[in-house]
Structure formats: structure tokens, C-alpha cells
Amino acid sequence: ANEPDRLLRSRTYFYPVAVIFSPFNINYHFEHHANFSVPWYSLPAYHKKAREIVPEALRPYYFHNQYLMQLAGQKPLPPANPPKREEDYEAEDALGGVPVTA
């Protein structure tokens, strides 16, 4: 909730009965936050394009399909090495090359 980057606050969920429990493609949450102007009926096509752009290592974090974890209400695990943001590099430079940890 404290993450300023809207893409890091959202995920897309896939489960067998998504059509029943997630009308209007609401399960494509990451894609919706990536581009609010995409209409609900175009989110599946937008998802296909997004999967090509998101690095392989981050896909399980953004595109969540672990059904049992979802049923238990657990969030997906964050990536082991999350990508650095511009401000991380700036902070490292200010600290003389010392890595910034969250």
C-alpha cells in the first residue's frame, strides 16, 4: 500500500472460474493499472502484450496463478531481486555506490 509505483501495487489473478467470479475481466488488475484507458473487453489482448514486456523473472509476481494461495487469501511472493528504480540508482550514487535496501 505504501509503494508509490502503481504497477508494483497490482497483480493479475488467474483461476479456473475467473469468468464467473470476475466479471468484466476484473482479474486483469495489473493490466488495468498499467493503462487505465484500455476498456475491460480489451484487457485479455493487452495482457498478451504485457507478458512479452514484463521480464520472465517478474511474471509470477505480476501474473498470479497459484490457486491455493489465492483461495487462502495470500499474496504472491515478491521477486527475489526486484528491479531497481531510478531513485534507487540516485540514492546509491549519493551514498558513494552503497546499495540501497528497502
N, C-alpha and C positions, 0 to 999 in steps of 0.2 A: 504494500500500500504506500510505502514511502519512496518507492522507485519513481524517479521523475520521467523516465523513458516509458511511454505508453506501450511500446512493443514488448518490454520486459515485464509488464504487468498483466499480459493477456496470454491465453492459450486456446488452442483449438482442440476440442474433445471429440473423439470418435467412439461410438459404442453401437452395438447391434440394432437397437431400436431408436436411433437418433431421430429418425423421421417422425416418430410418434411423440417423443418427449421433447423434441427441439424444433418446433415449427418455425418456418421462415429462415431455416439454416442458421439458427442462433448458435449452434455448436461451432460455427466457423468464427469464433470470437477473436482470434489473433488477426485474421484477415480483415475483420470489421474495424479493429483498432488501427491496423496498418493503413487503411484507406477508407474513411467514413463515407466517401462518395459512391462506393460500389453498392449497387442495390442488392437486396437479400437474395434474389434469384440468380445473381451472377457470382456469388461468393464461392461456389464449388469450382468454377473455372479460374477464379482469382487464386484459389488455394493451390491449384496445379502449378500456376506460375510462381507462387511464393515458395513452394517446395524446391523449385530449381534454384532460387536465390539464397535461401537460408542454408548456411553451411551444414554439412552432414552431421557433424558432432552436436549441433544445436537442435536438430529436428525433433528428437524425443522430448526436448524441453518445451518447444512451441506447439508441437502436434502430438497430443497426448492420447494414446490408445491402450493404456493399461487399465482394462475394465475393472478388475477387482479393486485397484487403488481408487478409481473413481467412485465405485459403489461405497467404499469405506470413507469417502469424503477427503481422501488425502490428495495433496497437490503433487505434481510430478517433481522429481528430484532436479535441482538446478544442475547445469553443466559443470563438469569438473574444472574446466578452465574457461570461464566466461570471457567473451570478447571485451577488450579494453575500449573505453570510450575516449573521446578527445580530451576531456578534462582529466582523465587518468594519466595520459601522457604528459599533460601540462604540469600536473602535480608532481610526477616523477622528476621532471626537469627542474622544478623549483626545489626539490629535495636532493638534488645532485645525483639523480639516477637511482635513488632508492625506490623500489616498487611500492606502490600504494595498495593497501589491502583494505577490503571492506569490513 
